[in-house]
Amino acid sequence: MSRGKRYDSEPKLNMKKVFAVAIAIVVIIMFIFIIKGLLSKDTTSGKITTKNYYASYKDNKWGVIDSTGNNVIDPSYKEMIIVPNSKIGVFICTYDVDYNTGSYKTKALNDKNQEIFTQYDKIEPMQNIDKNGNVWYEKNVLKVQKNDKFGLIDLTGNEVIPIEYDEITVIRGIENSFKVKKDDKYGIVDGDGKTVIQAQYADIDVLGKDNKSGFIIKNADGKYGIVDYSNAQILEAKYDSIEKVYGNDMYVVNLNGKQKVVNKSGNDVLTTGFDSIKQILANQENAVIFVKSNKFGVMNTSGEVVIESQYDSLEETKVGTFIASKDGKYGIININKEEKLPFEYNSISFNEKADLYVAEDSNFNSKILNSNLDVKASGILLEINETKGYLKLRVDNVNKYYNFKFEEKQESDIFTNRTLFLSKKDGKYGYVDKNGKVIVDYIYDDAMEQNDYGFSAIKKDGKWGSIDGKGNVIQEPIYNLDDYLLIDFIGRWHFGMDINMNYYNQLEK
């Protein structure tokens, strides 16, 4: 069964469950990517609207709901319906599955439950996986098959890539970039319709985080080289393999069983003193992070060791600053081997856009540090939202917001379109408007902030339900969701237990 990563709605954390399950670590560090609203556009194939759509699950059948909680596709399918782009009313259904042979059929439906794109033999979403193993879907294109050939269409049905390839696959972790096969040769196309690299190589892969970084190519003799975005040669195809490690016009290659660093002219830069190279320091022109006897250190390209190989992991974050680990704990050191943050944390991460560090202990409490390693805030980190530029922390059972200058903000400062704001009084939760007027009395044992669609989750006597943007009860508190990590409602539908699936259900009471 295909599973989709949730991108366009803020998760509501069940804080009791955060403490109970280790998977909370993943959620705490998860970044939220906000998909912008699209203009309305009616077509004969798909409909772009300002609504959002989600897979739904009820009575062991799958359907689709919109962001008001209304059924768009009644739950009637045995397999999960994939919603590639929650802003666009195009849904991919799988049916007639034979689990013995692996055969199946697919079709696309619009938000009127009409079958669309019927001219193709098969139509599928492009499923991808990020570095943490989370599944997501390309939101702008679908793979189509006709007469045993493959191409790409957009979600209005326009052909993006001609149906002429023997195979089209995603490149793991990279958006809008696809590997194509034709006549046993491989190339690269993108979702905008551009043929980036013609299908001419025995194999091809992206060197870095996107197409602009260049490509590792394999020739007919089984040797590897590097070409840039325009297919111009960077490294001659003469190596046994090439690592996805590069910087400052230097590359890590393997030849005759030995790893080494070469420059763009193919000349050796560093050949001895290490077992492998893990990072070329972007801001230190002549230094690398190396591994020897399973320990990490730093050496310059003259072979001089700058930091002895004594760490279990090492990563440069800013010029001369490294996140390191040893004996199961993380700390921060500088290029002079000085300990800048003690080795007492379960994890440390650096957010380049926000220019901050997150140091988390074994109880999920985090210290937020600026680039000078000064502690600016602390609590349970719920979210770093790069799009809107804020941090969300849980402090003494209350949510607090900070901008990237570490100035504390109110919920109403961040979410100007919300109608209700969570408030706590005498151990009970209620809701106020932006002026502080009480709209929902303080009668709930627990509650969540209003979501993007105007609904709020409320808890009473151990059960969860929902209210709308005016405070009216939509779903009486009847659901036991204590085992759910994310608590969220759309109308009477509550978010599914698996946080890596983008669906709402009406299941457990």
DRENVEX-234688 format. One record per residue (C-alpha): residue number from 0; chain; x, y negated, z negated. Coordinates in steps of 0.5 Angstrom, whole numbers, plus 500, padded with zeros to 3 digits. Layout:
% DRENVEX-234688
> NUM, A, X, Y, Z
...
***
This chain:
% DRENVEX-234688
> 0, A, 500, 500, 500
> 1, A, 503, 493, 502
> 2, A, 503, 488, 496
> 3, A, 504, 481, 497
> 4, A, 508, 476, 493
> 5, A, 504, 470, 490
> 6, A, 506, 463, 492
> 7, A, 501, 458, 492
> 8, A, 498, 458, 485
> 9, A, 501, 456, 478
> 10, A, 501, 463, 474
> 11, A, 498, 463, 467
> 12, A, 502, 466, 462
> 13, A, 499, 471, 457
> 14, A, 504, 469, 451
> 15, A, 503, 475, 447
> 16, A, 505, 479, 453
> 17, A, 511, 475, 454
> 18, A, 514, 478, 448
> 19, A, 512, 485, 449
> 20, A, 514, 486, 456
> 21, A, 521, 486, 459
> 22, A, 518, 484, 466
> 23, A, 517, 477, 463
> 24, A, 524, 475, 464
> 25, A, 523, 475, 471
> 26, A, 517, 471, 471
> 27, A, 520, 466, 466
> 28, A, 525, 464, 471
> 29, A, 521, 465, 477
> 30, A, 520, 458, 481
> 31, A, 513, 456, 484
> 32, A, 513, 454, 492
> 33, A, 507, 450, 493
> 34, A, 504, 451, 500
> 35, A, 501, 444, 502
> 36, A, 494, 443, 504
> 37, A, 493, 444, 512
> 38, A, 488, 440, 516
> 39, A, 481, 443, 518
> 40, A, 481, 446, 525
> 41, A, 476, 451, 528
> 42, A, 478, 456, 533
> 43, A, 475, 462, 536
> 44, A, 481, 466, 533
> 45, A, 482, 463, 526
> 46, A, 480, 458, 522
> 47, A, 485, 453, 518
> 48, A, 481, 450, 512
> 49, A, 483, 447, 505
> 50, A, 480, 453, 502
> 51, A, 485, 458, 499
> 52, A, 484, 466, 500
> 53, A, 486, 472, 496
> 54, A, 485, 479, 496
> 55, A, 479, 482, 491
> 56, A, 478, 489, 488
> 57, A, 472, 491, 485
> 58, A, 469, 498, 485
> 59, A, 475, 501, 488
> 60, A, 475, 497, 494
> 61, A, 478, 491, 497
> 62, A, 475, 485, 500
> 63, A, 477, 477, 500
> 64, A, 475, 472, 496
> 65, A, 476, 464, 497
> 66, A, 478, 459, 492
> 67, A, 471, 458, 489
> 68, A, 470, 465, 487
> 69, A, 465, 467, 493
> 70, A, 466, 473, 497
> 71, A, 469, 472, 504
> 72, A, 470, 480, 506
> 73, A, 465, 484, 501
> 74, A, 470, 489, 497
> 75, A, 469, 495, 502
> 76, A, 476, 497, 504
> 77, A, 480, 503, 501
> 78, A, 487, 499, 503
> 79, A, 489, 493, 500
> 80, A, 487, 487, 505
> 81, A, 493, 483, 506
> 82, A, 492, 475, 506
> 83, A, 499, 473, 510
> 84, A, 497, 465, 509
> 85, A, 492, 463, 503
> 86, A, 491, 457, 507
> 87, A, 488, 460, 513
> 88, A, 482, 465, 514
> 89, A, 486, 471, 517
> 90, A, 486, 477, 514
> 91, A, 489, 484, 516
> 92, A, 486, 490, 514
> 93, A, 488, 497, 514
> 94, A, 484, 503, 515
> 95, A, 483, 510, 518
> 96, A, 490, 512, 514
> 97, A, 492, 519, 515
> 98, A, 497, 520, 509
> 99, A, 499, 527, 512
> 100, A, 502, 524, 518
> 101, A, 503, 517, 516
> 102, A, 498, 514, 522
> 103, A, 494, 508, 521
> 104, A, 490, 503, 524
> 105, A, 490, 496, 523
> 106, A, 485, 490, 525
> 107, A, 485, 482, 524
> 108, A, 479, 479, 521
> 109, A, 477, 471, 520
> 110, A, 473, 468, 514
> 111, A, 466, 470, 518
> 112, A, 468, 477, 517
> 113, A, 469, 477, 525
> 114, A, 474, 482, 528
> 115, A, 480, 477, 532
> 116, A, 486, 479, 536
> 117, A, 482, 485, 539
> 118, A, 487, 485, 545
> 119, A, 492, 488, 541
> 120, A, 493, 496, 540
> 121, A, 496, 494, 533
> 122, A, 497, 488, 529
> 123, A, 501, 487, 522
> 124, A, 503, 482, 517
> 125, A, 511, 481, 517
> 126, A, 513, 484, 510
> 127, A, 519, 481, 507
> 128, A, 523, 482, 500
> 129, A, 527, 477, 496
> 130, A, 533, 478, 492
> 131, A, 529, 480, 486
> 132, A, 525, 485, 490
> 133, A, 519, 481, 490
> 134, A, 515, 482, 496
> 135, A, 512, 477, 500
> 136, A, 509, 475, 507
> 137, A, 511, 471, 513
> 138, A, 506, 466, 513
> 139, A, 506, 463, 520
> 140, A, 506, 469, 524
> 141, A, 504, 476, 525
> 142, A, 507, 482, 529
> 143, A, 503, 485, 535
> 144, A, 504, 491, 539
> 145, A, 501, 493, 546
> 146, A, 503, 498, 550
> 147, A, 509, 500, 545
> 148, A, 512, 493, 546
> 149, A, 512, 488, 540
> 150, A, 512, 481, 540
> 151, A, 509, 475, 535
> 152, A, 503, 471, 535
> 153, A, 501, 465, 530
> 154, A, 495, 465, 526
> 155, A, 491, 462, 531
> 156, A, 493, 467, 536
> 157, A, 498, 464, 540
> 158, A, 504, 468, 543
> 159, A, 510, 466, 539
> 160, A, 515, 471, 542
> 161, A, 513, 475, 548
> 162, A, 511, 482, 547
> 163, A, 517, 485, 550
> 164, A, 521, 488, 545
> 165, A, 522, 495, 542
> 166, A, 522, 493, 535
> 167, A, 521, 487, 531
> 168, A, 523, 487, 524
> 169, A, 524, 481, 518
> 170, A, 531, 480, 516
> 171, A, 531, 481, 508
> 172, A, 530, 475, 504
> 173, A, 530, 470, 510
> 174, A, 524, 466, 512
> 175, A, 522, 465, 519
> 176, A, 528, 469, 522
> 177, A, 527, 476, 526
> 178, A, 531, 481, 528
> 179, A, 529, 484, 535
> 180, A, 531, 490, 539
> 181, A, 531, 491, 547
> 182, A, 534, 496, 551
> 183, A, 538, 499, 545
> 184, A, 541, 492, 544
> 185, A, 539, 487, 538
> 186, A, 538, 479, 537
> 187, A, 535, 474, 533
> 188, A, 529, 470, 534
> 189, A, 525, 465, 530
> 190, A, 518, 464, 528
> 191, A, 518, 458, 532
> 192, A, 518, 461, 539
> 193, A, 526, 460, 539
> 194, A, 531, 466, 542
> 195, A, 536, 464, 537
> 196, A, 541, 470, 540
> 197, A, 539, 474, 546
> 198, A, 539, 482, 545
> 199, A, 546, 483, 547
> 200, A, 549, 486, 541
> 201, A, 550, 494, 538
> 202, A, 547, 490, 531
> 203, A, 546, 484, 528
> 204, A, 545, 481, 521
> 205, A, 545, 474, 518
> 206, A, 551, 472, 515
> 207, A, 548, 467, 509
> 208, A, 542, 464, 507
> 209, A, 539, 462, 514
> 210, A, 540, 462, 521
> 211, A, 545, 456, 521
> 212, A, 550, 460, 517
> 213, A, 552, 464, 523
> 214, A, 551, 472, 524
> 215, A, 555, 478, 523
> 216, A, 555, 482, 530
> 217, A, 557, 489, 532
> 218, A, 560, 490, 539
> 219, A, 559, 497, 543
> 220, A, 566, 499, 540
> 221, A, 563, 499, 533
> 222, A, 567, 493, 531
> 223, A, 564, 487, 527
> 224, A, 565, 479, 528
> 225, A, 562, 473, 527
> 226, A, 558, 468, 532
> 227, A, 555, 461, 530
> 228, A, 548, 459, 531
> 229, A, 549, 458, 539
> 230, A, 552, 465, 540
> 231, A, 559, 462, 540
> 232, A, 565, 466, 537
> 233, A, 567, 465, 530
> 234, A, 571, 471, 529
> 235, A, 573, 476, 534
> 236, A, 569, 483, 533
> 237, A, 575, 487, 531
> 238, A, 574, 489, 524
> 239, A, 571, 495, 521
> 240, A, 566, 491, 517
> 241, A, 565, 484, 514
> 242, A, 562, 482, 508
> 243, A, 557, 476, 507
> 244, A, 562, 472, 503
> 245, A, 564, 466, 506
> 246, A, 566, 458, 505
> 247, A, 571, 453, 507
> 248, A, 572, 456, 514
> 249, A, 574, 463, 510
> 250, A, 571, 470, 511
> 251, A, 572, 476, 507
> 252, A, 573, 482, 512
> 253, A, 575, 489, 512
> 254, A, 580, 493, 516
> 255, A, 583, 499, 516
> 256, A, 580, 501, 509
> 257, A, 583, 494, 506
> 258, A, 579, 488, 504
> 259, A, 582, 481, 506
> 260, A, 580, 474, 507
> 261, A, 582, 471, 514
> 262, A, 581, 464, 516
> 263, A, 576, 462, 523
> 264, A, 583, 463, 527
> 265, A, 583, 470, 524
> 266, A, 589, 469, 521
> 267, A, 590, 472, 514
> 268, A, 589, 468, 508
> 269, A, 589, 473, 502
> 270, A, 591, 480, 502
> 271, A, 593, 483, 496
> 272, A, 592, 482, 488
> 273, A, 585, 484, 488
> 274, A, 580, 490, 489
> 275, A, 574, 486, 492
> 276, A, 572, 478, 493
> 277, A, 566, 476, 491
> 278, A, 566, 469, 492
> 279, A, 570, 463, 496
> 280, A, 569, 457, 491
> 281, A, 566, 452, 495
> 282, A, 569, 446, 492
> 283, A, 576, 449, 491
> 284, A, 579, 450, 498
> 285, A, 584, 455, 496
> 286, A, 581, 459, 491
> 287, A, 576, 465, 490
> 288, A, 573, 470, 485
> 289, A, 576, 477, 485
> 290, A, 575, 483, 482
> 291, A, 580, 488, 480
> 292, A, 579, 494, 476
> 293, A, 571, 492, 475
> 294, A, 573, 485, 472
> 295, A, 572, 478, 475
> 296, A, 577, 473, 475
> 297, A, 579, 467, 479
> 298, A, 586, 467, 484
> 299, A, 588, 462, 489
> 300, A, 590, 463, 496
> 301, A, 597, 464, 494
> 302, A, 595, 470, 490
> 303, A, 596, 466, 483
> 304, A, 591, 468, 478
> 305, A, 588, 462, 475
> 306, A, 583, 466, 471
> 307, A, 585, 473, 469
> 308, A, 580, 478, 471
> 309, A, 577, 480, 464
> 310, A, 569, 478, 465
> 311, A, 564, 483, 467
> 312, A, 561, 477, 472
> 313, A, 563, 470, 474
> 314, A, 559, 465, 478
> 315, A, 561, 458, 480
> 316, A, 556, 453, 479
> 317, A, 559, 446, 480
> 318, A, 566, 444, 481
> 319, A, 571, 448, 476
> 320, A, 565, 451, 472
> 321, A, 563, 458, 471
> 322, A, 557, 462, 468
> 323, A, 561, 468, 466
> 324, A, 559, 475, 462
> 325, A, 562, 479, 457
> 326, A, 560, 485, 453
> 327, A, 553, 484, 455
> 328, A, 553, 476, 453
> 329, A, 553, 470, 458
> 330, A, 557, 464, 457
> 331, A, 560, 458, 461
> 332, A, 567, 457, 462
> 333, A, 571, 452, 466
> 334, A, 577, 453, 471
> 335, A, 582, 451, 465
> 336, A, 579, 458, 461
> 337, A, 576, 453, 456
> 338, A, 569, 456, 453
> 339, A, 564, 451, 454
> 340, A, 558, 455, 452
> 341, A, 559, 461, 447
> 342, A, 558, 468, 449
> 343, A, 551, 469, 446
> 344, A, 546, 469, 451
> 345, A, 542, 474, 454
> 346, A, 542, 470, 461
> 347, A, 544, 464, 464
> 348, A, 542, 461, 470
> 349, A, 543, 454, 474
> 350, A, 538, 451, 478
> 351, A, 542, 447, 483
> 352, A, 536, 442, 485
> 353, A, 534, 440, 478
> 354, A, 541, 440, 476
> 355, A, 540, 444, 470
> 356, A, 542, 450, 466
> 357, A, 537, 455, 463
> 358, A, 541, 459, 457
> 359, A, 536, 464, 454
> 360, A, 536, 469, 448
> 361, A, 534, 475, 446
> 362, A, 527, 473, 444
> 363, A, 526, 469, 451
> 364, A, 527, 462, 448
> 365, A, 531, 458, 452
> 366, A, 536, 452, 452
> 367, A, 535, 447, 458
> 368, A, 542, 444, 459
> 369, A, 544, 438, 463
> 370, A, 550, 438, 468
> 371, A, 554, 436, 462
> 372, A, 552, 442, 458
> 373, A, 548, 438, 453
> 374, A, 542, 441, 450
> 375, A, 536, 437, 453
> 376, A, 530, 441, 451
> 377, A, 529, 448, 448
> 378, A, 523, 453, 448
> 379, A, 520, 459, 452
> 380, A, 521, 457, 459
> 381, A, 515, 458, 463
> 382, A, 516, 454, 470
> 383, A, 521, 450, 474
> 384, A, 517, 447, 479
> 385, A, 522, 444, 484
> 386, A, 516, 441, 489
> 387, A, 513, 437, 483
> 388, A, 520, 436, 480
> 389, A, 518, 438, 473
> 390, A, 520, 443, 467
> 391, A, 514, 447, 463
> 392, A, 516, 450, 456
> 393, A, 512, 453, 451
> 394, A, 514, 450, 444
> 395, A, 510, 451, 438
> 396, A, 505, 455, 442
> 397, A, 504, 448, 446
> 398, A, 506, 447, 453
> 399, A, 510, 441, 454
> 400, A, 512, 438, 461
> 401, A, 519, 435, 462
> 402, A, 521, 431, 469
> 403, A, 528, 433, 471
> 404, A, 531, 427, 468
> 405, A, 528, 430, 461
> 406, A, 523, 425, 460
> 407, A, 517, 428, 457
> 408, A, 511, 428, 461
> 409, A, 503, 429, 459
> 410, A, 500, 434, 463
> 411, A, 495, 429, 466
> 412, A, 502, 426, 469
> 413, A, 504, 432, 473
> 414, A, 497, 434, 475
> 415, A, 493, 428, 477
> 416, A, 487, 431, 480
> 417, A, 485, 436, 474
> 418, A, 479, 434, 471
> 419, A, 480, 438, 464
> 420, A, 486, 438, 460
> 421, A, 488, 443, 454
> 422, A, 488, 441, 447
> 423, A, 489, 444, 441
> 424, A, 486, 442, 434
> 425, A, 486, 446, 427
> 426, A, 488, 452, 431
> 427, A, 483, 452, 436
> 428, A, 483, 450, 443
> 429, A, 478, 446, 447
> 430, A, 479, 441, 453
> 431, A, 479, 433, 454
> 432, A, 479, 429, 460
> 433, A, 484, 424, 462
> 434, A, 482, 419, 457
> 435, A, 482, 424, 451
> 436, A, 475, 425, 451
> 437, A, 473, 432, 448
> 438, A, 469, 435, 454
> 439, A, 469, 442, 451
> 440, A, 469, 443, 444
> 441, A, 475, 446, 440
> 442, A, 471, 453, 439
> 443, A, 476, 458, 443
> 444, A, 482, 462, 440
> 445, A, 486, 462, 446
> 446, A, 486, 458, 453
> 447, A, 490, 456, 459
> 448, A, 490, 450, 463
> 449, A, 486, 449, 469
> 450, A, 488, 452, 475
> 451, A, 489, 449, 482
> 452, A, 482, 451, 483
> 453, A, 478, 448, 477
> 454, A, 478, 454, 473
> 455, A, 480, 455, 466
> 456, A, 481, 462, 462
> 457, A, 478, 462, 455
> 458, A, 479, 467, 450
> 459, A, 474, 468, 444
> 460, A, 473, 474, 439
> 461, A, 479, 478, 443
> 462, A, 476, 477, 450
> 463, A, 477, 473, 456
> 464, A, 472, 469, 461
> 465, A, 472, 462, 465
> 466, A, 470, 455, 465
> 467, A, 469, 451, 471
> 468, A, 472, 444, 472
> 469, A, 466, 441, 468
> 470, A, 467, 445, 462
> 471, A, 461, 450, 464
> 472, A, 462, 457, 462
> 473, A, 462, 461, 469
> 474, A, 464, 468, 466
> 475, A, 462, 470, 459
> 476, A, 469, 472, 455
> 477, A, 468, 480, 456
> 478, A, 475, 482, 459
> 479, A, 480, 485, 455
> 480, A, 486, 482, 458
> 481, A, 491, 483, 453
> 482, A, 496, 488, 457
> 483, A, 496, 483, 463
> 484, A, 502, 478, 463
> 485, A, 498, 473, 467
> 486, A, 491, 470, 465
> 487, A, 488, 467, 471
> 488, A, 481, 466, 473
> 489, A, 477, 464, 480
> 490, A, 470, 464, 478
> 491, A, 468, 471, 475
> 492, A, 474, 474, 478
> 493, A, 481, 475, 474
> 494, A, 488, 476, 476
> 495, A, 490, 483, 477
> 496, A, 495, 486, 473
> 497, A, 501, 487, 478
> 498, A, 504, 480, 478
> 499, A, 507, 482, 485
> 500, A, 500, 483, 488
> 501, A, 496, 477, 490
> 502, A, 489, 479, 488
> 503, A, 483, 478, 483
> 504, A, 479, 483, 481
> 505, A, 473, 485, 476
> 506, A, 475, 491, 473
> 507, A, 476, 492, 466
> 508, A, 471, 489, 460
***
